[in-house]
Amino acid sequence: MKKAIVGKYSTLFMSLIFLSACGAQAEGEAFNAAQEINVITREDGSGTRGAFTELTGILVEEGESEIDKTSSAAAIQNGTNGVMTTVSGDPAAIGYISVGSLNDSVKEVKIDGNSPTTEAIAEGSYAIARPFNVAHKDTLKEEAADFWSFIFSAEGQEIVSGEGYIESIKDAPAYEKRADLNGAISVVGSTSVTPVMEALSEAYQKIQKNVSIDITSNGSSAGMTAAMDGSADIGMASRELKEEEAAKLTHQALAIDGIAVIVHPENPVENLTVEEVRQIFTGEQTNWTAYVQE
């Protein structure tokens, strides 16, 4: 217990140091266009980061390698909630999260004049969108195979839509319940996919009451690794699978999701182009003055 308390206050202390060091405005302080932009990004291995950097041109090819040009001054947050908490407490901050995780604590910015609505993502007019993939190795055990079937059933896809995402299968077949099953299913991976997976899991366990589903939210790369090495039944990724992952795994998109660019609610910036987003996150533009309409 004492160790846990010490760890809690150490984390708080380090957070205060970070906010001071990066020049973040104190909570409640008004937006100032001359303030330096505080860029908030996700950790390496995050599917959201991988998709975001690729779709916005932050990830560039140099020779035979792909280089992530995210600014070295960017603050890293491990998870969607960390990004939202940081941006909601700092009027000078900008970050990105799954559209399905948006709430009133932050404000989404239009991209090339388009809001990240379901319609805009579906028709392709909202530029920053990606699939939510699930994957597994070899043949799934009976209870995991049944849950997989539920995910891609009409009932499962209705849950996907109800959670604010675009279903991956139109006119999906109805779920056909197998005989009562027993067992445990492990699902590991993307923090962005986790909320919709939790909703799917909750609904499924009401049908199969003797099946438990354990969801570990630790990033897309970790999810694909766990699926490949067999330590998880199902892996989650909020990006396209890498070539070596796809070669070893059976995978399918359970939903299509947009990535929202978010700022503090007091930030007056309403619209950015994809190129402007790239410039901000690579550090080519470092203050808000250029983006605030007079």
Contacts in CASP RR format, 6 or more apart in sequence:
PFRMAT RR
TARGET T0000
AUTHOR 0000-0000-0000
METHOD contacts of the structure
MODEL  1
MKKAIVGKYSTLFMSLIFLSACGAQAEGEAFNAAQEINVITREDGSGTRG
AFTELTGILVEEGESEIDKTSSAAAIQNGTNGVMTTVSGDPAAIGYISVG
SLNDSVKEVKIDGNSPTTEAIAEGSYAIARPFNVAHKDTLKEEAADFWSF
IFSAEGQEIVSGEGYIESIKDAPAYEKRADLNGAISVVGSTSVTPVMEAL
SEAYQKIQKNVSIDITSNGSSAGMTAAMDGSADIGMASRELKEEEAAKLT
HQALAIDGIAVIVHPENPVENLTVEEVRQIFTGEQTNWTAYVQE
18 75 0 8 1.000
19 90 0 8 1.000
22 38 0 8 1.000
22 73 0 8 1.000
22 75 0 8 1.000
23 36 0 8 1.000
23 38 0 8 1.000
23 92 0 8 1.000
24 38 0 8 1.000
24 89 0 8 1.000
24 90 0 8 1.000
24 92 0 8 1.000
24 93 0 8 1.000
25 31 0 8 1.000
25 32 0 8 1.000
25 35 0 8 1.000
25 90 0 8 1.000
25 91 0 8 1.000
25 92 0 8 1.000
27 89 0 8 1.000
27 90 0 8 1.000
28 89 0 8 1.000
28 91 0 8 1.000
29 91 0 8 1.000
30 91 0 8 1.000
30 266 0 8 1.000
31 91 0 8 1.000
31 92 0 8 1.000
31 264 0 8 1.000
31 266 0 8 1.000
31 267 0 8 1.000
31 268 0 8 1.000
31 288 0 8 1.000
32 91 0 8 1.000
32 92 0 8 1.000
32 288 0 8 1.000
33 287 0 8 1.000
33 288 0 8 1.000
33 289 0 8 1.000
33 292 0 8 1.000
34 287 0 8 1.000
34 288 0 8 1.000
34 289 0 8 1.000
35 91 0 8 1.000
35 92 0 8 1.000
35 287 0 8 1.000
35 288 0 8 1.000
36 92 0 8 1.000
36 286 0 8 1.000
36 287 0 8 1.000
37 92 0 8 1.000
37 93 0 8 1.000
37 94 0 8 1.000
37 280 0 8 1.000
37 285 0 8 1.000
37 286 0 8 1.000
37 287 0 8 1.000
37 288 0 8 1.000
38 75 0 8 1.000
38 90 0 8 1.000
38 92 0 8 1.000
38 93 0 8 1.000
38 94 0 8 1.000
39 70 0 8 1.000
39 71 0 8 1.000
39 73 0 8 1.000
39 74 0 8 1.000
39 75 0 8 1.000
39 93 0 8 1.000
39 94 0 8 1.000
39 95 0 8 1.000
39 280 0 8 1.000
39 281 0 8 1.000
39 283 0 8 1.000
40 74 0 8 1.000
40 75 0 8 1.000
40 77 0 8 1.000
40 83 0 8 1.000
40 86 0 8 1.000
40 87 0 8 1.000
40 93 0 8 1.000
40 94 0 8 1.000
40 95 0 8 1.000
41 49 0 8 1.000
41 70 0 8 1.000
41 74 0 8 1.000
41 75 0 8 1.000
41 76 0 8 1.000
41 77 0 8 1.000
41 95 0 8 1.000
41 96 0 8 1.000
41 281 0 8 1.000
42 48 0 8 1.000
42 49 0 8 1.000
42 52 0 8 1.000
42 76 0 8 1.000
42 77 0 8 1.000
42 78 0 8 1.000
42 79 0 8 1.000
42 83 0 8 1.000
42 96 0 8 1.000
43 49 0 8 1.000
43 76 0 8 1.000
43 77 0 8 1.000
43 78 0 8 1.000
43 79 0 8 1.000
44 68 0 8 1.000
45 219 0 8 1.000
45 220 0 8 1.000
45 221 0 8 1.000
45 222 0 8 1.000
46 78 0 8 1.000
46 79 0 8 1.000
46 190 0 8 1.000
46 191 0 8 1.000
46 219 0 8 1.000
46 220 0 8 1.000
46 221 0 8 1.000
46 238 0 8 1.000
47 190 0 8 1.000
47 192 0 8 1.000
47 219 0 8 1.000
47 220 0 8 1.000
47 221 0 8 1.000
47 237 0 8 1.000
47 238 0 8 1.000
47 239 0 8 1.000
48 80 0 8 1.000
48 96 0 8 1.000
48 97 0 8 1.000
48 98 0 8 1.000
48 190 0 8 1.000
48 191 0 8 1.000
48 192 0 8 1.000
48 220 0 8 1.000
48 238 0 8 1.000
48 239 0 8 1.000
48 259 0 8 1.000
49 68 0 8 1.000
49 70 0 8 1.000
50 59 0 8 1.000
50 68 0 8 1.000
50 239 0 8 1.000
51 128 0 8 1.000
51 130 0 8 1.000
51 238 0 8 1.000
51 239 0 8 1.000
51 240 0 8 1.000
51 259 0 8 1.000
52 58 0 8 1.000
52 96 0 8 1.000
52 128 0 8 1.000
52 259 0 8 1.000
53 59 0 8 1.000
53 68 0 8 1.000
53 69 0 8 1.000
53 70 0 8 1.000
53 281 0 8 1.000
54 239 0 8 1.000
55 127 0 8 1.000
55 128 0 8 1.000
55 129 0 8 1.000
55 130 0 8 1.000
55 259 0 8 1.000
55 274 0 8 1.000
56 128 0 8 1.000
56 274 0 8 1.000
56 277 0 8 1.000
56 278 0 8 1.000
56 281 0 8 1.000
57 274 0 8 1.000
57 278 0 8 1.000
58 68 0 8 1.000
58 69 0 8 1.000
58 70 0 8 1.000
58 278 0 8 1.000
58 281 0 8 1.000
58 282 0 8 1.000
59 66 0 8 1.000
59 67 0 8 1.000
59 68 0 8 1.000
59 69 0 8 1.000
60 66 0 8 1.000
60 67 0 8 1.000
60 69 0 8 1.000
61 67 0 8 1.000
69 282 0 8 1.000
70 281 0 8 1.000
70 282 0 8 1.000
71 281 0 8 1.000
71 282 0 8 1.000
71 283 0 8 1.000
73 283 0 8 1.000
74 281 0 8 1.000
75 86 0 8 1.000
77 83 0 8 1.000
77 86 0 8 1.000
79 191 0 8 1.000
80 97 0 8 1.000
80 98 0 8 1.000
80 101 0 8 1.000
80 191 0 8 1.000
80 192 0 8 1.000
81 191 0 8 1.000
83 95 0 8 1.000
83 96 0 8 1.000
83 97 0 8 1.000
83 262 0 8 1.000
84 97 0 8 1.000
84 101 0 8 1.000
84 103 0 8 1.000
84 105 0 8 1.000
84 106 0 8 1.000
84 262 0 8 1.000
85 105 0 8 1.000
86 93 0 8 1.000
87 93 0 8 1.000
87 94 0 8 1.000
87 95 0 8 1.000
87 106 0 8 1.000
87 262 0 8 1.000
87 263 0 8 1.000
87 264 0 8 1.000
88 105 0 8 1.000
88 106 0 8 1.000
88 264 0 8 1.000
88 265 0 8 1.000
89 264 0 8 1.000
90 264 0 8 1.000
91 264 0 8 1.000
91 266 0 8 1.000
91 267 0 8 1.000
92 264 0 8 1.000
92 267 0 8 1.000
92 288 0 8 1.000
93 263 0 8 1.000
93 264 0 8 1.000
94 109 0 8 1.000
94 261 0 8 1.000
94 262 0 8 1.000
94 263 0 8 1.000
94 280 0 8 1.000
94 281 0 8 1.000
95 261 0 8 1.000
95 262 0 8 1.000
95 263 0 8 1.000
96 128 0 8 1.000
96 259 0 8 1.000
96 260 0 8 1.000
96 261 0 8 1.000
96 262 0 8 1.000
97 106 0 8 1.000
97 192 0 8 1.000
97 259 0 8 1.000
97 260 0 8 1.000
97 262 0 8 1.000
98 192 0 8 1.000
98 195 0 8 1.000
98 238 0 8 1.000
98 257 0 8 1.000
98 258 0 8 1.000
98 259 0 8 1.000
98 260 0 8 1.000
99 108 0 8 1.000
99 116 0 8 1.000
99 121 0 8 1.000
99 164 0 8 1.000
99 165 0 8 1.000
99 257 0 8 1.000
99 258 0 8 1.000
99 259 0 8 1.000
99 260 0 8 1.000
100 163 0 8 1.000
100 164 0 8 1.000
100 165 0 8 1.000
100 195 0 8 1.000
100 196 0 8 1.000
100 257 0 8 1.000
100 258 0 8 1.000
100 260 0 8 1.000
101 192 0 8 1.000
101 195 0 8 1.000
102 108 0 8 1.000
102 116 0 8 1.000
102 260 0 8 1.000
102 262 0 8 1.000
104 265 0 8 1.000
105 265 0 8 1.000
106 262 0 8 1.000
106 263 0 8 1.000
106 264 0 8 1.000
106 265 0 8 1.000
107 262 0 8 1.000
107 263 0 8 1.000
107 264 0 8 1.000
107 265 0 8 1.000
107 267 0 8 1.000
108 115 0 8 1.000
108 116 0 8 1.000
108 260 0 8 1.000
108 261 0 8 1.000
108 262 0 8 1.000
109 260 0 8 1.000
109 261 0 8 1.000
109 262 0 8 1.000
109 263 0 8 1.000
109 269 0 8 1.000
109 270 0 8 1.000
109 271 0 8 1.000
109 272 0 8 1.000
110 270 0 8 1.000
110 271 0 8 1.000
110 272 0 8 1.000
111 126 0 8 1.000
111 127 0 8 1.000
111 128 0 8 1.000
111 261 0 8 1.000
111 271 0 8 1.000
111 272 0 8 1.000
111 273 0 8 1.000
111 274 0 8 1.000
111 277 0 8 1.000
112 127 0 8 1.000
112 271 0 8 1.000
112 273 0 8 1.000
112 274 0 8 1.000
113 271 0 8 1.000
114 120 0 8 1.000
114 125 0 8 1.000
114 126 0 8 1.000
114 127 0 8 1.000
115 126 0 8 1.000
116 126 0 8 1.000
116 128 0 8 1.000
116 129 0 8 1.000
116 258 0 8 1.000
116 259 0 8 1.000
116 260 0 8 1.000
117 126 0 8 1.000
118 164 0 8 1.000
118 165 0 8 1.000
118 166 0 8 1.000
120 126 0 8 1.000
121 129 0 8 1.000
121 166 0 8 1.000
121 256 0 8 1.000
121 257 0 8 1.000
121 258 0 8 1.000
122 166 0 8 1.000
122 256 0 8 1.000
126 258 0 8 1.000
127 274 0 8 1.000
128 258 0 8 1.000
128 259 0 8 1.000
128 260 0 8 1.000
128 261 0 8 1.000
128 274 0 8 1.000
128 277 0 8 1.000
129 256 0 8 1.000
129 257 0 8 1.000
129 258 0 8 1.000
129 259 0 8 1.000
130 238 0 8 1.000
130 239 0 8 1.000
130 240 0 8 1.000
130 256 0 8 1.000
130 257 0 8 1.000
130 258 0 8 1.000
130 259 0 8 1.000
131 168 0 8 1.000
131 239 0 8 1.000
131 240 0 8 1.000
131 253 0 8 1.000
131 255 0 8 1.000
131 256 0 8 1.000
131 257 0 8 1.000
132 165 0 8 1.000
132 168 0 8 1.000
132 190 0 8 1.000
132 192 0 8 1.000
132 193 0 8 1.000
132 196 0 8 1.000
132 236 0 8 1.000
132 237 0 8 1.000
132 238 0 8 1.000
132 253 0 8 1.000
132 254 0 8 1.000
132 255 0 8 1.000
132 256 0 8 1.000
132 257 0 8 1.000
133 236 0 8 1.000
133 237 0 8 1.000
133 238 0 8 1.000
133 239 0 8 1.000
133 240 0 8 1.000
133 241 0 8 1.000
133 251 0 8 1.000
133 252 0 8 1.000
133 253 0 8 1.000
133 254 0 8 1.000
134 148 0 8 1.000
134 151 0 8 1.000
134 187 0 8 1.000
134 193 0 8 1.000
134 197 0 8 1.000
134 234 0 8 1.000
134 235 0 8 1.000
134 236 0 8 1.000
134 237 0 8 1.000
134 251 0 8 1.000
134 252 0 8 1.000
134 254 0 8 1.000
135 224 0 8 1.000
135 227 0 8 1.000
135 234 0 8 1.000
135 235 0 8 1.000
135 237 0 8 1.000
135 241 0 8 1.000
135 245 0 8 1.000
135 249 0 8 1.000
135 250 0 8 1.000
135 251 0 8 1.000
135 252 0 8 1.000
136 144 0 8 1.000
136 148 0 8 1.000
136 227 0 8 1.000
136 233 0 8 1.000
136 234 0 8 1.000
136 235 0 8 1.000
136 249 0 8 1.000
136 250 0 8 1.000
136 251 0 8 1.000
137 227 0 8 1.000
137 228 0 8 1.000
137 230 0 8 1.000
137 248 0 8 1.000
137 249 0 8 1.000
137 250 0 8 1.000
139 145 0 8 1.000
140 148 0 8 1.000
140 233 0 8 1.000
140 234 0 8 1.000
141 233 0 8 1.000
142 178 0 8 1.000
142 181 0 8 1.000
143 181 0 8 1.000
143 182 0 8 1.000
143 183 0 8 1.000
143 184 0 8 1.000
143 185 0 8 1.000
143 208 0 8 1.000
143 211 0 8 1.000
144 185 0 8 1.000
144 233 0 8 1.000
144 234 0 8 1.000
146 178 0 8 1.000
146 181 0 8 1.000
146 208 0 8 1.000
146 211 0 8 1.000
147 185 0 8 1.000
147 200 0 8 1.000
147 201 0 8 1.000
147 204 0 8 1.000
147 208 0 8 1.000
147 211 0 8 1.000
147 213 0 8 1.000
147 234 0 8 1.000
148 234 0 8 1.000
149 175 0 8 1.000
149 176 0 8 1.000
150 156 0 8 1.000
150 175 0 8 1.000
150 200 0 8 1.000
150 203 0 8 1.000
150 204 0 8 1.000
150 207 0 8 1.000
151 200 0 8 1.000
151 254 0 8 1.000
152 168 0 8 1.000
152 169 0 8 1.000
152 172 0 8 1.000
152 252 0 8 1.000
152 254 0 8 1.000
153 172 0 8 1.000
153 173 0 8 1.000
153 174 0 8 1.000
153 175 0 8 1.000
154 171 0 8 1.000
154 172 0 8 1.000
154 173 0 8 1.000
154 174 0 8 1.000
154 175 0 8 1.000
155 174 0 8 1.000
155 175 0 8 1.000
155 203 0 8 1.000
156 172 0 8 1.000
156 175 0 8 1.000
156 200 0 8 1.000
156 203 0 8 1.000
157 167 0 8 1.000
157 168 0 8 1.000
157 169 0 8 1.000
157 172 0 8 1.000
158 167 0 8 1.000
159 196 0 8 1.000
159 199 0 8 1.000
159 200 0 8 1.000
159 203 0 8 1.000
160 166 0 8 1.000
160 167 0 8 1.000
160 168 0 8 1.000
160 196 0 8 1.000
160 200 0 8 1.000
160 254 0 8 1.000
160 255 0 8 1.000
161 167 0 8 1.000
163 195 0 8 1.000
163 196 0 8 1.000
163 199 0 8 1.000
165 196 0 8 1.000
165 255 0 8 1.000
165 256 0 8 1.000
165 257 0 8 1.000
166 255 0 8 1.000
166 256 0 8 1.000
166 257 0 8 1.000
167 255 0 8 1.000
167 256 0 8 1.000
168 252 0 8 1.000
168 253 0 8 1.000
168 254 0 8 1.000
168 255 0 8 1.000
168 256 0 8 1.000
175 207 0 8 1.000
177 207 0 8 1.000
177 208 0 8 1.000
180 208 0 8 1.000
180 209 0 8 1.000
180 210 0 8 1.000
181 208 0 8 1.000
181 210 0 8 1.000
181 211 0 8 1.000
182 210 0 8 1.000
182 211 0 8 1.000
183 210 0 8 1.000
183 211 0 8 1.000
183 212 0 8 1.000
184 211 0 8 1.000
184 212 0 8 1.000
184 213 0 8 1.000
184 214 0 8 1.000
185 211 0 8 1.000
185 212 0 8 1.000
185 213 0 8 1.000
185 214 0 8 1.000
185 233 0 8 1.000
185 234 0 8 1.000
186 213 0 8 1.000
186 214 0 8 1.000
186 216 0 8 1.000
186 226 0 8 1.000
186 231 0 8 1.000
186 232 0 8 1.000
186 233 0 8 1.000
186 234 0 8 1.000
187 197 0 8 1.000
187 201 0 8 1.000
187 213 0 8 1.000
187 214 0 8 1.000
187 215 0 8 1.000
187 216 0 8 1.000
187 232 0 8 1.000
187 233 0 8 1.000
187 234 0 8 1.000
187 235 0 8 1.000
187 236 0 8 1.000
188 215 0 8 1.000
188 216 0 8 1.000
188 218 0 8 1.000
188 222 0 8 1.000
188 223 0 8 1.000
188 226 0 8 1.000
188 227 0 8 1.000
188 231 0 8 1.000
188 232 0 8 1.000
188 234 0 8 1.000
188 235 0 8 1.000
188 236 0 8 1.000
189 216 0 8 1.000
189 217 0 8 1.000
189 218 0 8 1.000
189 219 0 8 1.000
189 220 0 8 1.000
189 222 0 8 1.000
189 223 0 8 1.000
189 224 0 8 1.000
189 226 0 8 1.000
189 232 0 8 1.000
189 235 0 8 1.000
189 236 0 8 1.000
189 237 0 8 1.000
190 217 0 8 1.000
190 219 0 8 1.000
190 220 0 8 1.000
190 223 0 8 1.000
190 236 0 8 1.000
190 237 0 8 1.000
190 238 0 8 1.000
191 217 0 8 1.000
191 218 0 8 1.000
191 219 0 8 1.000
191 238 0 8 1.000
192 238 0 8 1.000
192 257 0 8 1.000
193 220 0 8 1.000
193 236 0 8 1.000
193 237 0 8 1.000
193 238 0 8 1.000
193 254 0 8 1.000
194 215 0 8 1.000
194 217 0 8 1.000
194 236 0 8 1.000
196 254 0 8 1.000
196 255 0 8 1.000
197 215 0 8 1.000
197 236 0 8 1.000
198 215 0 8 1.000
200 254 0 8 1.000
201 213 0 8 1.000
201 215 0 8 1.000
204 211 0 8 1.000
204 213 0 8 1.000
205 211 0 8 1.000
205 212 0 8 1.000
205 213 0 8 1.000
216 226 0 8 1.000
216 232 0 8 1.000
219 236 0 8 1.000
220 236 0 8 1.000
220 237 0 8 1.000
220 238 0 8 1.000
220 239 0 8 1.000
221 237 0 8 1.000
223 232 0 8 1.000
223 235 0 8 1.000
223 236 0 8 1.000
223 237 0 8 1.000
224 235 0 8 1.000
224 237 0 8 1.000
224 241 0 8 1.000
224 242 0 8 1.000
224 245 0 8 1.000
224 249 0 8 1.000
226 232 0 8 1.000
226 235 0 8 1.000
227 233 0 8 1.000
227 234 0 8 1.000
227 235 0 8 1.000
227 249 0 8 1.000
228 245 0 8 1.000
228 248 0 8 1.000
228 249 0 8 1.000
237 245 0 8 1.000
237 251 0 8 1.000
238 257 0 8 1.000
241 249 0 8 1.000
241 251 0 8 1.000
245 251 0 8 1.000
261 272 0 8 1.000
261 277 0 8 1.000
263 269 0 8 1.000
267 288 0 8 1.000
268 292 0 8 1.000
268 293 0 8 1.000
269 288 0 8 1.000
269 291 0 8 1.000
269 292 0 8 1.000
270 293 0 8 1.000
272 280 0 8 1.000
272 291 0 8 1.000
276 285 0 8 1.000
276 291 0 8 1.000
278 284 0 8 1.000
279 285 0 8 1.000
END
